[in-house]
Amino acid sequence: MISARNQISGTITSINKGAVNAIVKLTAADGITISATISLDAVNDLQLEEGKEAKAIVKATSVMIGLGDLKLSARNQISGKIVEIENGAVNGIVKLQVSSDTILSATISMDAIRELGLAEGKEAKAVIKATSVMIGV
């Protein structure tokens, strides 16, 4: 077990190798695809290959929440509906239902929650840079 809130099980669907890093795509049973940028050493050490079962792991502090049509370089932009907001003194936890099986958690500032007008039932996007995604087997 690990403390990272976001763990999505799926199958490796592609590995695009570069000189030092690779972009690994993992697709969950519910159709969500997550891109991860990891080192070639990690690809080799984990013996990653297309068709292998794995998990995409993302800390809640690495998940941003956006609204509307976003044009960003972040590889992972996953649409969903806010199902819960846990308010704190400085930060809150926003839970976004992105499929029937998957809820992603984001730790963001209370100022951002207020400024974006986030509320339960509102449509939003989880935004995750591929470099923030870990792959586990």
Backbone torsions as a table, in degrees:
resi	resn	phi	psi	omega
1	MET	NA	150.8	176.1
2	ILE	-136.4	165.7	-175.2
3	SER	-84.0	-11.2	-178.9
4	ALA	-62.9	126.7	-175.1
5	ARG	-69.6	-33.2	-172.5
6	ASN	-101.7	110.9	179.0
7	GLN	-134.6	113.8	-176.7
8	ILE	-114.8	117.5	178.0
9	SER	-83.7	144.9	178.3
10	GLY	-175.6	-160.2	-177.0
11	THR	-120.7	137.8	174.7
12	ILE	-67.2	121.8	-178.1
13	THR	-106.8	-18.5	173.5
14	SER	-163.2	152.5	175.1
15	ILE	-135.7	116.6	179.3
16	ASN	-109.2	104.1	-173.9
17	LYS	-87.3	134.4	172.7
18	GLY	-109.4	-161.5	-178.2
19	ALA	-70.8	-36.3	-175.8
20	VAL	-124.3	-37.4	-176.5
21	ASN	-118.7	169.5	175.1
22	ALA	-135.0	149.5	170.5
23	ILE	-99.9	116.6	-178.7
24	VAL	-106.9	128.1	177.0
25	LYS	-107.7	130.8	178.6
26	LEU	-119.2	130.9	178.7
27	THR	-115.7	127.0	179.4
28	ALA	-82.7	164.7	-179.7
29	ALA	-59.5	-28.7	-179.1
30	ASP	-84.6	5.5	174.8
31	GLY	94.5	-8.5	178.8
32	ILE	-69.6	131.9	176.5
33	THR	-113.2	132.2	179.8
34	ILE	-119.0	132.7	175.3
35	SER	-100.7	136.9	177.9
36	ALA	-128.9	134.1	172.6
37	THR	-100.1	113.4	-179.0
38	ILE	-132.8	163.8	-177.7
39	SER	-70.2	154.4	174.5
40	LEU	-62.6	-33.6	176.6
41	ASP	-59.4	-42.9	179.0
42	ALA	-65.3	-40.8	177.5
43	VAL	-57.9	-45.4	-178.9
44	ASN	-70.2	-46.0	-178.9
45	ASP	-60.7	-38.6	-179.9
46	LEU	-84.4	-4.5	-177.8
47	GLN	53.0	47.0	-179.1
48	LEU	-74.0	139.6	175.1
49	GLU	-156.9	158.7	179.0
50	GLU	-57.4	136.7	179.4
51	GLY	94.7	-13.1	-179.0
52	LYS	-77.9	139.7	176.1
53	GLU	-75.4	140.5	-179.0
54	ALA	-158.7	-179.8	176.0
55	LYS	-128.9	138.8	168.4
56	ALA	-93.7	130.5	-175.5
57	ILE	-124.8	129.0	-178.2
58	VAL	-139.6	127.0	174.7
59	LYS	-68.2	145.0	-179.7
60	ALA	-60.3	-28.3	178.6
61	THR	-72.5	-11.0	178.7
62	SER	-98.2	1.9	-179.6
63	VAL	-102.6	124.1	174.1
64	MET	-98.8	157.8	176.3
65	ILE	-116.8	131.3	178.8
66	GLY	-129.1	162.8	179.2
67	LEU	-122.4	145.3	174.0
68	GLY	74.9	-161.0	-178.4
69	ASP	-83.8	111.8	-175.7
70	LEU	-105.0	131.4	174.0
71	LYS	-109.9	98.2	-175.4
72	LEU	-135.1	162.5	175.9
73	SER	-82.5	-12.0	179.9
74	ALA	-60.1	128.5	-175.0
75	ARG	-70.6	-28.3	-174.2
76	ASN	-110.5	110.0	175.1
77	GLN	-129.8	105.9	-170.6
78	ILE	-116.8	117.7	-177.8
79	SER	-78.0	148.6	176.8
80	GLY	-171.6	-166.9	-178.9
81	LYS	-124.6	134.5	178.2
82	ILE	-68.2	124.5	-179.5
83	VAL	-109.6	-15.8	179.4
84	GLU	-163.9	144.4	171.7
85	ILE	-130.4	122.0	175.5
86	GLU	-100.2	111.4	-178.1
87	ASN	-82.1	138.0	175.0
88	GLY	-124.9	-177.1	-179.7
89	ALA	-69.3	-42.3	-177.4
90	VAL	-115.7	-44.8	-179.5
91	ASN	-118.1	158.2	173.7
92	GLY	-127.7	165.3	175.6
93	ILE	-112.8	120.9	178.7
94	VAL	-103.9	125.7	178.5
95	LYS	-107.2	125.0	-175.1
96	LEU	-116.7	118.4	177.4
97	GLN	-80.5	111.5	-176.4
98	VAL	-103.9	-11.0	173.0
99	SER	-162.8	175.7	179.9
100	SER	-63.0	-25.8	-177.0
101	ASP	-103.7	-10.6	-168.7
102	THR	-128.8	126.0	171.1
103	ILE	-118.6	127.6	176.1
104	LEU	-102.5	138.5	178.5
105	SER	-106.2	138.9	177.0
106	ALA	-129.2	130.3	173.4
107	THR	-97.3	113.0	-179.2
108	ILE	-134.2	165.0	-176.9
109	SER	-68.9	150.7	175.8
110	MET	-63.5	-32.5	176.1
111	ASP	-60.0	-44.2	179.5
112	ALA	-65.7	-40.0	178.4
113	ILE	-58.9	-45.2	-179.9
114	ARG	-68.9	-46.9	-176.7
115	GLU	-62.5	-36.2	178.9
116	LEU	-82.9	-10.5	-178.2
117	GLY	67.2	35.3	-177.6
118	LEU	-69.2	139.1	179.9
119	ALA	-156.8	156.6	176.6
120	GLU	-57.1	137.6	179.7
121	GLY	92.7	-13.1	-178.7
122	LYS	-80.3	139.4	175.5
123	GLU	-74.5	139.8	-179.1
124	ALA	-155.7	178.2	176.9
125	LYS	-128.0	138.4	168.0
126	ALA	-86.5	129.6	-178.9
127	VAL	-119.0	122.5	-176.1
128	ILE	-136.1	122.8	174.7
129	LYS	-67.6	142.0	-179.3
130	ALA	-61.3	-27.4	178.7
131	THR	-72.8	-12.1	178.5
132	SER	-93.9	-1.8	-177.7
133	VAL	-98.2	127.6	174.4
134	MET	-101.2	152.5	176.0
135	ILE	-116.3	131.6	177.2
136	GLY	-126.2	151.9	176.5
137	VAL	-125.8	NA	NA
